[in-house]
Structure formats: C-alpha cells, structure tokens
Amino acid sequence: MEALRKALVAGAILGVGAGVGSALFVLVTPGEERIQAMLKEMPGQDPRGREETARNKQLVLATLQEAAATQENVAWRKNWMGAGGGKSA
C-alpha cells in the first residue's frame, strides 16, 4: 500500500511540474502580432538588402562559371571583378 501511495505522490508531483512548465511556456510565447513584427525586423526582409544579396550571388555565380570555363586559377586574382591580372596555374 505504501508503494502505491509513493507512486501516486510522485505522479502528482510530476503532473504539477508539467502543468507549471506548460503554463509558463504559454505565458512566455509571443503572440501572433509579435511574431509578425519580429519577422519584419529580420535582416532578410529589407528590399535593399535582398537586392544586394541577389547581386552578390550573381557575381559569385559569374565568377564560378568563368572559372569553370578557363584554365586560369581565378583564386590568384587581385581584382576579382575583372579578367586576368594575376598568376596563372
């Protein structure tokens, strides 16, 4: 009988702990409006930043395509924007 009582007490304590944890989670979690505000503040949401990122990706892709098309080692270039100007492999 004592073992059953201990098991019930332990179960009740665990249940209370889970309930308190769930209540705190609900209190701390931001609402839908706050989530939308946080998403708007993220760095990737700025139109100018997105354009700059897209331009950088285009430059990297163009450099990779040029590197694939030539035997020159483009990593040795001092000016990555132009052709030539560095050591060649």
PDB file of N, CA, C and O in Angstrom:
ATOM      1  N   MET A   1       0.813  -1.183   0.000  1.00  0.00           N
ATOM      2  CA  MET A   1       0.000   0.000   0.000  1.00  0.00           C
ATOM      3  C   MET A   1       0.866   1.261   0.000  1.00  0.00           C
ATOM      4  O   MET A   1       0.533   2.274  -0.615  1.00  0.00           O
ATOM      5  N   GLU A   2       1.995   1.159   0.717  1.00  0.00           N
ATOM      6  CA  GLU A   2       2.909   2.302   0.792  1.00  0.00           C
ATOM      7  C   GLU A   2       3.517   2.602  -0.575  1.00  0.00           C
ATOM      8  O   GLU A   2       3.715   3.769  -0.916  1.00  0.00           O
ATOM      9  N   ALA A   3       3.819   1.560  -1.369  1.00  0.00           N
ATOM     10  CA  ALA A   3       4.399   1.747  -2.696  1.00  0.00           C
ATOM     11  C   ALA A   3       3.406   2.457  -3.624  1.00  0.00           C
ATOM     12  O   ALA A   3       3.791   3.317  -4.416  1.00  0.00           O
ATOM     13  N   LEU A   4       2.127   2.087  -3.516  1.00  0.00           N
ATOM     14  CA  LEU A   4       1.098   2.742  -4.325  1.00  0.00           C
ATOM     15  C   LEU A   4       0.979   4.218  -3.958  1.00  0.00           C
ATOM     16  O   LEU A   4       0.820   5.075  -4.827  1.00  0.00           O
ATOM     17  N   ARG A   5       1.056   4.497  -2.688  1.00  0.00           N
ATOM     18  CA  ARG A   5       0.968   5.890  -2.223  1.00  0.00           C
ATOM     19  C   ARG A   5       2.153   6.707  -2.742  1.00  0.00           C
ATOM     20  O   ARG A   5       1.974   7.840  -3.189  1.00  0.00           O
ATOM     21  N   LYS A   6       3.354   6.141  -2.687  1.00  0.00           N
ATOM     22  CA  LYS A   6       4.541   6.831  -3.190  1.00  0.00           C
ATOM     23  C   LYS A   6       4.438   7.066  -4.701  1.00  0.00           C
ATOM     24  O   LYS A   6       4.810   8.128  -5.199  1.00  0.00           O
ATOM     25  N   ALA A   7       3.933   6.071  -5.416  1.00  0.00           N
ATOM     26  CA  ALA A   7       3.786   6.211  -6.864  1.00  0.00           C
ATOM     27  C   ALA A   7       2.780   7.306  -7.202  1.00  0.00           C
ATOM     28  O   ALA A   7       3.004   8.087  -8.127  1.00  0.00           O
ATOM     29  N   LEU A   8       1.675   7.370  -6.461  1.00  0.00           N
ATOM     30  CA  LEU A   8       0.671   8.406  -6.705  1.00  0.00           C
ATOM     31  C   LEU A   8       1.219   9.793  -6.381  1.00  0.00           C
ATOM     32  O   LEU A   8       0.963  10.751  -7.111  1.00  0.00           O
ATOM     33  N   VAL A   9       1.969   9.901  -5.289  1.00  0.00           N
ATOM     34  CA  VAL A   9       2.576  11.194  -4.927  1.00  0.00           C
ATOM     35  C   VAL A   9       3.584  11.623  -5.994  1.00  0.00           C
ATOM     36  O   VAL A   9       3.608  12.784  -6.403  1.00  0.00           O
ATOM     37  N   ALA A  10       4.410  10.686  -6.438  1.00  0.00           N
ATOM     38  CA  ALA A  10       5.402  11.003  -7.474  1.00  0.00           C
ATOM     39  C   ALA A  10       4.698  11.422  -8.766  1.00  0.00           C
ATOM     40  O   ALA A  10       5.126  12.375  -9.417  1.00  0.00           O
ATOM     41  N   GLY A  11       3.635  10.731  -9.142  1.00  0.00           N
ATOM     42  CA  GLY A  11       2.874  11.086 -10.336  1.00  0.00           C
ATOM     43  C   GLY A  11       2.233  12.463 -10.210  1.00  0.00           C
ATOM     44  O   GLY A  11       2.209  13.235 -11.169  1.00  0.00           O
ATOM     45  N   ALA A  12       1.719  12.763  -9.030  1.00  0.00           N
ATOM     46  CA  ALA A  12       1.107  14.073  -8.805  1.00  0.00           C
ATOM     47  C   ALA A  12       2.143  15.182  -8.893  1.00  0.00           C
ATOM     48  O   ALA A  12       1.877  16.236  -9.470  1.00  0.00           O
ATOM     49  N   ILE A  13       3.315  14.954  -8.328  1.00  0.00           N
ATOM     50  CA  ILE A  13       4.381  15.957  -8.377  1.00  0.00           C
ATOM     51  C   ILE A  13       4.830  16.187  -9.826  1.00  0.00           C
ATOM     52  O   ILE A  13       5.023  17.327 -10.249  1.00  0.00           O
ATOM     53  N   LEU A  14       4.990  15.110 -10.570  1.00  0.00           N
ATOM     54  CA  LEU A  14       5.372  15.246 -11.981  1.00  0.00           C
ATOM     55  C   LEU A  14       4.288  15.964 -12.778  1.00  0.00           C
ATOM     56  O   LEU A  14       4.592  16.786 -13.643  1.00  0.00           O
ATOM     57  N   GLY A  15       3.038  15.659 -12.494  1.00  0.00           N
ATOM     58  CA  GLY A  15       1.933  16.317 -13.176  1.00  0.00           C
ATOM     59  C   GLY A  15       1.877  17.807 -12.886  1.00  0.00           C
ATOM     60  O   GLY A  15       1.646  18.618 -13.782  1.00  0.00           O
ATOM     61  N   VAL A  16       2.092  18.158 -11.624  1.00  0.00           N
ATOM     62  CA  VAL A  16       2.110  19.572 -11.244  1.00  0.00           C
ATOM     63  C   VAL A  16       3.279  20.277 -11.938  1.00  0.00           C
ATOM     64  O   VAL A  16       3.122  21.391 -12.438  1.00  0.00           O
ATOM     65  N   GLY A  17       4.428  19.644 -11.971  1.00  0.00           N
ATOM     66  CA  GLY A  17       5.594  20.236 -12.641  1.00  0.00           C
ATOM     67  C   GLY A  17       5.344  20.447 -14.123  1.00  0.00           C
ATOM     68  O   GLY A  17       5.699  21.488 -14.678  1.00  0.00           O
ATOM     69  N   ALA A  18       4.734  19.463 -14.761  1.00  0.00           N
ATOM     70  CA  ALA A  18       4.426  19.596 -16.185  1.00  0.00           C
ATOM     71  C   ALA A  18       3.397  20.703 -16.410  1.00  0.00           C
ATOM     72  O   ALA A  18       3.496  21.456 -17.379  1.00  0.00           O
ATOM     73  N   GLY A  19       2.424  20.803 -15.530  1.00  0.00           N
ATOM     74  CA  GLY A  19       1.420  21.856 -15.647  1.00  0.00           C
ATOM     75  C   GLY A  19       2.020  23.242 -15.487  1.00  0.00           C
ATOM     76  O   GLY A  19       1.695  24.156 -16.244  1.00  0.00           O
ATOM     77  N   VAL A  20       2.896  23.399 -14.501  1.00  0.00           N
ATOM     78  CA  VAL A  20       3.554  24.694 -14.294  1.00  0.00           C
ATOM     79  C   VAL A  20       4.437  25.036 -15.500  1.00  0.00           C
ATOM     80  O   VAL A  20       4.446  26.177 -15.962  1.00  0.00           O
ATOM     81  N   GLY A  21       5.161  24.065 -15.996  1.00  0.00           N
ATOM     82  CA  GLY A  21       6.010  24.299 -17.169  1.00  0.00           C
ATOM     83  C   GLY A  21       5.193  24.697 -18.387  1.00  0.00           C
ATOM     84  O   GLY A  21       5.578  25.607 -19.121  1.00  0.00           O
ATOM     85  N   SER A  22       4.073  24.029 -18.611  1.00  0.00           N
ATOM     86  CA  SER A  22       3.213  24.365 -19.743  1.00  0.00           C
ATOM     87  C   SER A  22       2.633  25.768 -19.595  1.00  0.00           C
ATOM     88  O   SER A  22       2.573  26.521 -20.566  1.00  0.00           O
ATOM     89  N   ALA A  23       2.209  26.119 -18.389  1.00  0.00           N
ATOM     90  CA  ALA A  23       1.656  27.452 -18.154  1.00  0.00           C
ATOM     91  C   ALA A  23       2.708  28.525 -18.405  1.00  0.00           C
ATOM     92  O   ALA A  23       2.407  29.551 -19.014  1.00  0.00           O
ATOM     93  N   LEU A  24       3.931  28.304 -17.947  1.00  0.00           N
ATOM     94  CA  LEU A  24       4.998  29.272 -18.185  1.00  0.00           C
ATOM     95  C   LEU A  24       5.322  29.388 -19.667  1.00  0.00           C
ATOM     96  O   LEU A  24       5.592  30.484 -20.159  1.00  0.00           O
ATOM     97  N   PHE A  25       5.299  28.280 -20.376  1.00  0.00           N
ATOM     98  CA  PHE A  25       5.557  28.301 -21.819  1.00  0.00           C
ATOM     99  C   PHE A  25       4.505  29.139 -22.533  1.00  0.00           C
ATOM    100  O   PHE A  25       4.839  29.930 -23.415  1.00  0.00           O
ATOM    101  N   VAL A  26       3.245  28.975 -22.164  1.00  0.00           N
ATOM    102  CA  VAL A  26       2.163  29.737 -22.787  1.00  0.00           C
ATOM    103  C   VAL A  26       2.320  31.223 -22.478  1.00  0.00           C
ATOM    104  O   VAL A  26       2.059  32.059 -23.343  1.00  0.00           O
ATOM    105  N   LEU A  27       2.738  31.565 -21.268  1.00  0.00           N
ATOM    106  CA  LEU A  27       2.916  32.966 -20.896  1.00  0.00           C
ATOM    107  C   LEU A  27       4.079  33.626 -21.628  1.00  0.00           C
ATOM    108  O   LEU A  27       4.012  34.809 -21.961  1.00  0.00           O
ATOM    109  N   VAL A  28       5.140  32.871 -21.880  1.00  0.00           N
ATOM    110  CA  VAL A  28       6.343  33.436 -22.473  1.00  0.00           C
ATOM    111  C   VAL A  28       6.256  33.497 -24.000  1.00  0.00           C
ATOM    112  O   VAL A  28       6.856  34.387 -24.604  1.00  0.00           O
ATOM    113  N   THR A  29       5.546  32.602 -24.626  1.00  0.00           N
ATOM    114  CA  THR A  29       5.466  32.541 -26.076  1.00  0.00           C
ATOM    115  C   THR A  29       4.829  33.820 -26.620  1.00  0.00           C
ATOM    116  O   THR A  29       3.772  34.230 -26.142  1.00  0.00           O
ATOM    117  N   PRO A  30       5.470  34.469 -27.634  1.00  0.00           N
ATOM    118  CA  PRO A  30       4.910  35.710 -28.171  1.00  0.00           C
ATOM    119  C   PRO A  30       3.630  35.441 -28.967  1.00  0.00           C
ATOM    120  O   PRO A  30       3.424  34.356 -29.512  1.00  0.00           O
ATOM    121  N   GLY A  31       2.786  36.464 -29.012  1.00  0.00           N
ATOM    122  CA  GLY A  31       1.544  36.358 -29.761  1.00  0.00           C
ATOM    123  C   GLY A  31       1.783  36.490 -31.254  1.00  0.00           C
ATOM    124  O   GLY A  31       2.907  36.732 -31.692  1.00  0.00           O
ATOM    125  N   GLU A  32       0.722  36.332 -32.032  1.00  0.00           N
ATOM    126  CA  GLU A  32       0.835  36.377 -33.488  1.00  0.00           C
ATOM    127  C   GLU A  32       1.327  37.743 -33.976  1.00  0.00           C
ATOM    128  O   GLU A  32       2.125  37.811 -34.911  1.00  0.00           O
ATOM    129  N   GLU A  33       0.861  38.825 -33.356  1.00  0.00           N
ATOM    130  CA  GLU A  33       1.291  40.159 -33.766  1.00  0.00           C
ATOM    131  C   GLU A  33       2.787  40.347 -33.525  1.00  0.00           C
ATOM    132  O   GLU A  33       3.497  40.910 -34.359  1.00  0.00           O
ATOM    133  N   ARG A  34       3.248  39.872 -32.384  1.00  0.00           N
ATOM    134  CA  ARG A  34       4.670  39.997 -32.058  1.00  0.00           C
ATOM    135  C   ARG A  34       5.516  39.146 -32.997  1.00  0.00           C
ATOM    136  O   ARG A  34       6.617  39.546 -33.376  1.00  0.00           O
ATOM    137  N   ILE A  35       5.016  37.988 -33.369  1.00  0.00           N
ATOM    138  CA  ILE A  35       5.749  37.127 -34.308  1.00  0.00           C
ATOM    139  C   ILE A  35       5.881  37.828 -35.649  1.00  0.00           C
ATOM    140  O   ILE A  35       6.955  37.811 -36.251  1.00  0.00           O
ATOM    141  N   GLN A  36       4.797  38.449 -36.132  1.00  0.00           N
ATOM    142  CA  GLN A  36       4.847  39.165 -37.408  1.00  0.00           C
ATOM    143  C   GLN A  36       5.811  40.342 -37.329  1.00  0.00           C
ATOM    144  O   GLN A  36       6.549  40.600 -38.280  1.00  0.00           O
ATOM    145  N   ALA A  37       5.816  41.056 -36.214  1.00  0.00           N
ATOM    146  CA  ALA A  37       6.743  42.177 -36.047  1.00  0.00           C
ATOM    147  C   ALA A  37       8.189  41.690 -36.050  1.00  0.00           C
ATOM    148  O   ALA A  37       9.063  42.333 -36.630  1.00  0.00           O
ATOM    149  N   MET A  38       8.436  40.563 -35.408  1.00  0.00           N
ATOM    150  CA  MET A  38       9.791  40.012 -35.379  1.00  0.00           C
ATOM    151  C   MET A  38      10.232  39.591 -36.777  1.00  0.00           C
ATOM    152  O   MET A  38      11.390  39.789 -37.142  1.00  0.00           O
ATOM    153  N   LEU A  39       9.334  39.020 -37.555  1.00  0.00           N
ATOM    154  CA  LEU A  39       9.677  38.610 -38.915  1.00  0.00           C
ATOM    155  C   LEU A  39      10.006  39.814 -39.790  1.00  0.00           C
ATOM    156  O   LEU A  39      10.897  39.741 -40.636  1.00  0.00           O
ATOM    157  N   LYS A  40       9.290  40.923 -39.592  1.00  0.00           N
ATOM    158  CA  LYS A  40       9.559  42.125 -40.380  1.00  0.00           C
ATOM    159  C   LYS A  40      10.920  42.724 -40.041  1.00  0.00           C
ATOM    160  O   LYS A  40      11.553  43.350 -40.891  1.00  0.00           O
ATOM    161  N   GLU A  41      11.371  42.533 -38.805  1.00  0.00           N
ATOM    162  CA  GLU A  41      12.643  43.091 -38.365  1.00  0.00           C
ATOM    163  C   GLU A  41      13.844  42.249 -38.781  1.00  0.00           C
ATOM    164  O   GLU A  41      14.983  42.680 -38.599  1.00  0.00           O
ATOM    165  N   MET A  42      13.622  41.079 -39.326  1.00  0.00           N
ATOM    166  CA  MET A  42      14.732  40.202 -39.693  1.00  0.00           C
ATOM    167  C   MET A  42      15.523  40.812 -40.846  1.00  0.00           C
ATOM    168  O   MET A  42      14.952  41.503 -41.690  1.00  0.00           O
ATOM    169  N   PRO A  43      16.839  40.563 -40.890  1.00  0.00           N
ATOM    170  CA  PRO A  43      17.687  41.199 -41.897  1.00  0.00           C
ATOM    171  C   PRO A  43      17.301  40.866 -43.332  1.00  0.00           C
ATOM    172  O   PRO A  43      17.462  41.715 -44.209  1.00  0.00           O
ATOM    173  N   GLY A  44      16.810  39.692 -43.602  1.00  0.00           N
ATOM    174  CA  GLY A  44      16.487  39.294 -44.964  1.00  0.00           C
ATOM    175  C   GLY A  44      15.228  39.923 -45.513  1.00  0.00           C
ATOM    176  O   GLY A  44      14.918  39.730 -46.689  1.00  0.00           O
ATOM    177  N   GLN A  45      14.487  40.670 -44.708  1.00  0.00           N
ATOM    178  CA  GLN A  45      13.220  41.239 -45.150  1.00  0.00           C
ATOM    179  C   GLN A  45      13.382  42.615 -45.791  1.00  0.00           C
ATOM    180  O   GLN A  45      12.443  43.105 -46.417  1.00  0.00           O
ATOM    181  N   ASP A  46      14.539  43.249 -45.654  1.00  0.00           N
ATOM    182  CA  ASP A  46      14.776  44.567 -46.221  1.00  0.00           C
ATOM    183  C   ASP A  46      14.942  44.444 -47.737  1.00  0.00           C
ATOM    184  O   ASP A  46      15.803  43.685 -48.182  1.00  0.00           O
ATOM    185  N   PRO A  47      14.147  45.166 -48.557  1.00  0.00           N
ATOM    186  CA  PRO A  47      14.262  45.041 -50.018  1.00  0.00           C
ATOM    187  C   PRO A  47      15.661  45.386 -50.532  1.00  0.00           C
ATOM    188  O   PRO A  47      16.173  44.724 -51.434  1.00  0.00           O
ATOM    189  N   ARG A  48      16.277  46.422 -49.957  1.00  0.00           N
ATOM    190  CA  ARG A  48      17.616  46.808 -50.412  1.00  0.00           C
ATOM    191  C   ARG A  48      18.623  45.705 -50.084  1.00  0.00           C
ATOM    192  O   ARG A  48      19.515  45.414 -50.881  1.00  0.00           O
ATOM    193  N   GLY A  49      18.473  45.098 -48.913  1.00  0.00           N
ATOM    194  CA  GLY A  49      19.368  44.005 -48.528  1.00  0.00           C
ATOM    195  C   GLY A  49      19.186  42.782 -49.416  1.00  0.00           C
ATOM    196  O   GLY A  49      20.154  42.099 -49.751  1.00  0.00           O
ATOM    197  N   ARG A  50      17.938  42.510 -49.796  1.00  0.00           N
ATOM    198  CA  ARG A  50      17.687  41.376 -50.694  1.00  0.00           C
ATOM    199  C   ARG A  50      18.306  41.623 -52.059  1.00  0.00           C
ATOM    200  O   ARG A  50      18.851  40.700 -52.664  1.00  0.00           O
ATOM    201  N   GLU A  51      18.230  42.875 -52.560  1.00  0.00           N
ATOM    202  CA  GLU A  51      18.828  43.191 -53.859  1.00  0.00           C
ATOM    203  C   GLU A  51      20.348  43.033 -53.806  1.00  0.00           C
ATOM    204  O   GLU A  51      20.964  42.515 -54.737  1.00  0.00           O
ATOM    205  N   GLU A  52      20.934  43.486 -52.707  1.00  0.00           N
ATOM    206  CA  GLU A  52      22.378  43.364 -52.556  1.00  0.00           C
ATOM    207  C   GLU A  52      22.796  41.895 -52.482  1.00  0.00           C
ATOM    208  O   GLU A  52      23.798  41.499 -53.078  1.00  0.00           O
ATOM    209  N   THR A  53      22.039  41.104 -51.763  1.00  0.00           N
ATOM    210  CA  THR A  53      22.334  39.674 -51.662  1.00  0.00           C
ATOM    211  C   THR A  53      22.203  38.997 -53.024  1.00  0.00           C
ATOM    212  O   THR A  53      23.032  38.163 -53.388  1.00  0.00           O
ATOM    213  N   ALA A  54      21.164  39.356 -53.772  1.00  0.00           N
ATOM    214  CA  ALA A  54      20.978  38.780 -55.107  1.00  0.00           C
ATOM    215  C   ALA A  54      22.136  39.165 -56.020  1.00  0.00           C
ATOM    216  O   ALA A  54      22.618  38.337 -56.793  1.00  0.00           O
ATOM    217  N   ARG A  55      22.587  40.420 -55.937  1.00  0.00           N
ATOM    218  CA  ARG A  55      23.710  40.875 -56.761  1.00  0.00           C
ATOM    219  C   ARG A  55      24.989  40.114 -56.395  1.00  0.00           C
ATOM    220  O   ARG A  55      25.748  39.711 -57.275  1.00  0.00           O
ATOM    221  N   ASN A  56      25.221  39.923 -55.096  1.00  0.00           N
ATOM    222  CA  ASN A  56      26.409  39.174 -54.672  1.00  0.00           C
ATOM    223  C   ASN A  56      26.362  37.740 -55.178  1.00  0.00           C
ATOM    224  O   ASN A  56      27.377  37.191 -55.607  1.00  0.00           O
ATOM    225  N   LYS A  57      25.182  37.139 -55.126  1.00  0.00           N
ATOM    226  CA  LYS A  57      25.049  35.762 -55.625  1.00  0.00           C
ATOM    227  C   LYS A  57      25.314  35.708 -57.119  1.00  0.00           C
ATOM    228  O   LYS A  57      25.920  34.752 -57.604  1.00  0.00           O
ATOM    229  N   GLN A  58      24.864  36.732 -57.864  1.00  0.00           N
ATOM    230  CA  GLN A  58      25.116  36.774 -59.304  1.00  0.00           C
ATOM    231  C   GLN A  58      26.616  36.885 -59.586  1.00  0.00           C
ATOM    232  O   GLN A  58      27.132  36.220 -60.485  1.00  0.00           O
ATOM    233  N   LEU A  59      27.318  37.730 -58.814  1.00  0.00           N
ATOM    234  CA  LEU A  59      28.763  37.879 -59.006  1.00  0.00           C
ATOM    235  C   LEU A  59      29.503  36.581 -58.705  1.00  0.00           C
ATOM    236  O   LEU A  59      30.416  36.197 -59.436  1.00  0.00           O
ATOM    237  N   VAL A  60      29.112  35.913 -57.638  1.00  0.00           N
ATOM    238  CA  VAL A  60      29.759  34.643 -57.293  1.00  0.00           C
ATOM    239  C   VAL A  60      29.498  33.598 -58.372  1.00  0.00           C
ATOM    240  O   VAL A  60      30.404  32.862 -58.763  1.00  0.00           O
ATOM    241  N   LEU A  61      28.258  33.537 -58.851  1.00  0.00           N
ATOM    242  CA  LEU A  61      27.926  32.570 -59.895  1.00  0.00           C
ATOM    243  C   LEU A  61      28.692  32.872 -61.181  1.00  0.00           C
ATOM    244  O   LEU A  61      29.188  31.955 -61.837  1.00  0.00           O
ATOM    245  N   ALA A  62      28.792  34.148 -61.544  1.00  0.00           N
ATOM    246  CA  ALA A  62      29.545  34.521 -62.750  1.00  0.00           C
ATOM    247  C   ALA A  62      31.012  34.149 -62.605  1.00  0.00           C
ATOM    248  O   ALA A  62      31.624  33.665 -63.558  1.00  0.00           O
ATOM    249  N   THR A  63      31.582  34.367 -61.427  1.00  0.00           N
ATOM    250  CA  THR A  63      32.981  34.007 -61.190  1.00  0.00           C
ATOM    251  C   THR A  63      33.179  32.501 -61.282  1.00  0.00           C
ATOM    252  O   THR A  63      34.159  32.034 -61.862  1.00  0.00           O
ATOM    253  N   LEU A  64      32.250  31.739 -60.710  1.00  0.00           N
ATOM    254  CA  LEU A  64      32.356  30.274 -60.786  1.00  0.00           C
ATOM    255  C   LEU A  64      32.215  29.770 -62.214  1.00  0.00           C
ATOM    256  O   LEU A  64      32.921  28.850 -62.627  1.00  0.00           O
ATOM    257  N   GLN A  65      31.300  30.376 -62.968  1.00  0.00           N
ATOM    258  CA  GLN A  65      31.133  29.960 -64.362  1.00  0.00           C
ATOM    259  C   GLN A  65      32.381  30.289 -65.175  1.00  0.00           C
ATOM    260  O   GLN A  65      32.808  29.495 -66.014  1.00  0.00           O
ATOM    261  N   GLU A  66      32.967  31.464 -64.926  1.00  0.00           N
ATOM    262  CA  GLU A  66      34.188  31.830 -65.643  1.00  0.00           C
ATOM    263  C   GLU A  66      35.335  30.906 -65.261  1.00  0.00           C
ATOM    264  O   GLU A  66      36.127  30.505 -66.113  1.00  0.00           O
ATOM    265  N   ALA A  67      35.422  30.569 -63.967  1.00  0.00           N
ATOM    266  CA  ALA A  67      36.478  29.673 -63.511  1.00  0.00           C
ATOM    267  C   ALA A  67      36.331  28.293 -64.131  1.00  0.00           C
ATOM    268  O   ALA A  67      37.326  27.630 -64.427  1.00  0.00           O
ATOM    269  N   ALA A  68      35.104  27.864 -64.326  1.00  0.00           N
ATOM    270  CA  ALA A  68      34.881  26.554 -64.938  1.00  0.00           C
ATOM    271  C   ALA A  68      35.213  26.563 -66.424  1.00  0.00           C
ATOM    272  O   ALA A  68      35.548  25.523 -66.992  1.00  0.00           O
ATOM    273  N   ALA A  69      35.123  27.733 -67.057  1.00  0.00           N
ATOM    274  CA  ALA A  69      35.329  27.817 -68.499  1.00  0.00           C
ATOM    275  C   ALA A  69      36.789  28.075 -68.870  1.00  0.00           C
ATOM    276  O   ALA A  69      37.137  27.980 -70.047  1.00  0.00           O
ATOM    277  N   THR A  70      37.641  28.394 -67.925  1.00  0.00           N
ATOM    278  CA  THR A  70      39.026  28.741 -68.229  1.00  0.00           C
ATOM    279  C   THR A  70      39.987  27.866 -67.441  1.00  0.00           C
ATOM    280  O   THR A  70      39.616  27.228 -66.455  1.00  0.00           O
ATOM    281  N   GLN A  71      41.231  27.854 -67.901  1.00  0.00           N
ATOM    282  CA  GLN A  71      42.275  27.113 -67.190  1.00  0.00           C
ATOM    283  C   GLN A  71      42.975  27.982 -66.162  1.00  0.00           C
ATOM    284  O   GLN A  71      43.773  27.481 -65.369  1.00  0.00           O
ATOM    285  N   GLU A  72      42.681  29.311 -66.164  1.00  0.00           N
ATOM    286  CA  GLU A  72      43.323  30.231 -65.235  1.00  0.00           C
ATOM    287  C   GLU A  72      42.836  29.972 -63.805  1.00  0.00           C
ATOM    288  O   GLU A  72      41.673  29.639 -63.580  1.00  0.00           O
ATOM    289  N   ASN A  73      43.738  30.128 -62.866  1.00  0.00           N
ATOM    290  CA  ASN A  73      43.374  29.990 -61.461  1.00  0.00           C
ATOM    291  C   ASN A  73      42.848  31.341 -60.980  1.00  0.00           C
ATOM    292  O   ASN A  73      43.629  32.231 -60.644  1.00  0.00           O
ATOM    293  N   VAL A  74      41.527  31.492 -60.948  1.00  0.00           N
ATOM    294  CA  VAL A  74      40.930  32.785 -60.612  1.00  0.00           C
ATOM    295  C   VAL A  74      41.113  33.141 -59.146  1.00  0.00           C
ATOM    296  O   VAL A  74      40.882  34.290 -58.770  1.00  0.00           O
ATOM    297  N   ALA A  75      41.516  32.206 -58.314  1.00  0.00           N
ATOM    298  CA  ALA A  75      41.739  32.499 -56.901  1.00  0.00           C
ATOM    299  C   ALA A  75      42.949  33.399 -56.694  1.00  0.00           C
ATOM    300  O   ALA A  75      43.063  34.049 -55.655  1.00  0.00           O
ATOM    301  N   TRP A  76      43.843  33.447 -57.656  1.00  0.00           N
ATOM    302  CA  TRP A  76      45.044  34.261 -57.532  1.00  0.00           C
ATOM    303  C   TRP A  76      44.817  35.693 -57.984  1.00  0.00           C
ATOM    304  O   TRP A  76      45.728  36.511 -57.859  1.00  0.00           O
ATOM    305  N   ARG A  77      43.672  36.024 -58.489  1.00  0.00           N
ATOM    306  CA  ARG A  77      43.410  37.377 -58.983  1.00  0.00           C
ATOM    307  C   ARG A  77      43.413  38.388 -57.849  1.00  0.00           C
ATOM    308  O   ARG A  77      42.903  38.130 -56.759  1.00  0.00           O
ATOM    309  N   LYS A  78      43.999  39.543 -58.131  1.00  0.00           N
ATOM    310  CA  LYS A  78      43.928  40.636 -57.172  1.00  0.00           C
ATOM    311  C   LYS A  78      42.602  41.370 -57.323  1.00  0.00           C
ATOM    312  O   LYS A  78      42.025  41.810 -56.329  1.00  0.00           O
ATOM    313  N   ASN A  79      42.118  41.506 -58.535  1.00  0.00           N
ATOM    314  CA  ASN A  79      40.841  42.152 -58.806  1.00  0.00           C
ATOM    315  C   ASN A  79      39.882  41.092 -59.327  1.00  0.00           C
ATOM    316  O   ASN A  79      39.984  40.672 -60.480  1.00  0.00           O
ATOM    317  N   TRP A  80      38.963  40.664 -58.497  1.00  0.00           N
ATOM    318  CA  TRP A  80      38.062  39.588 -58.858  1.00  0.00           C
ATOM    319  C   TRP A  80      36.998  40.042 -59.852  1.00  0.00           C
ATOM    320  O   TRP A  80      36.348  39.215 -60.491  1.00  0.00           O
ATOM    321  N   MET A  81      36.822  41.346 -59.981  1.00  0.00           N
ATOM    322  CA  MET A  81      35.778  41.855 -60.874  1.00  0.00           C
ATOM    323  C   MET A  81      36.211  41.811 -62.339  1.00  0.00           C
ATOM    324  O   MET A  81      35.366  41.784 -63.235  1.00  0.00           O
ATOM    325  N   GLY A  82      37.500  41.804 -62.581  1.00  0.00           N
ATOM    326  CA  GLY A  82      37.984  41.830 -63.968  1.00  0.00           C
ATOM    327  C   GLY A  82      38.697  40.556 -64.327  1.00  0.00           C
ATOM    328  O   GLY A  82      39.014  39.733 -63.469  1.00  0.00           O
ATOM    329  N   ALA A  83      38.947  40.405 -65.626  1.00  0.00           N
ATOM    330  CA  ALA A  83      39.643  39.205 -66.099  1.00  0.00           C
ATOM    331  C   ALA A  83      41.148  39.444 -66.041  1.00  0.00           C
ATOM    332  O   ALA A  83      41.613  40.576 -66.177  1.00  0.00           O
ATOM    333  N   GLY A  84      41.895  38.375 -65.840  1.00  0.00           N
ATOM    334  CA  GLY A  84      43.341  38.452 -65.835  1.00  0.00           C
ATOM    335  C   GLY A  84      43.888  39.183 -64.629  1.00  0.00           C
ATOM    336  O   GLY A  84      43.181  39.400 -63.645  1.00  0.00           O
ATOM    337  N   GLY A  85      45.178  39.570 -64.713  1.00  0.00           N
ATOM    338  CA  GLY A  85      45.759  40.372 -63.662  1.00  0.00           C
ATOM    339  C   GLY A  85      46.342  39.594 -62.504  1.00  0.00           C
ATOM    340  O   GLY A  85      46.685  40.192 -61.484  1.00  0.00           O
ATOM    341  N   GLY A  86      46.466  38.303 -62.619  1.00  0.00           N
ATOM    342  CA  GLY A  86      47.014  37.534 -61.510  1.00  0.00           C
ATOM    343  C   GLY A  86      47.899  36.428 -62.020  1.00  0.00           C
ATOM    344  O   GLY A  86      48.141  36.316 -63.221  1.00  0.00           O
ATOM    345  N   LYS A  87      48.378  35.614 -61.113  1.00  0.00           N
ATOM    346  CA  LYS A  87      49.172  34.455 -61.500  1.00  0.00           C
ATOM    347  C   LYS A  87      48.267  33.451 -62.184  1.00  0.00           C
ATOM    348  O   LYS A  87      47.067  33.400 -61.912  1.00  0.00           O
ATOM    349  N   SER A  88      48.825  32.677 -63.046  1.00  0.00           N
ATOM    350  CA  SER A  88      48.015  31.615 -63.644  1.00  0.00           C
ATOM    351  C   SER A  88      48.636  30.280 -63.319  1.00  0.00           C
ATOM    352  O   SER A  88      49.846  30.164 -63.126  1.00  0.00           O
ATOM    353  N   ALA A  89      47.806  29.298 -63.263  1.00  0.00           N
ATOM    354  CA  ALA A  89      48.254  27.978 -62.846  1.00  0.00           C
ATOM    355  C   ALA A  89      48.867  27.226 -63.983  1.00  0.00           C
ATOM    356  O   ALA A  89      49.302  26.087 -63.807  1.00  0.00           O
TER     357      ALA A  89
END
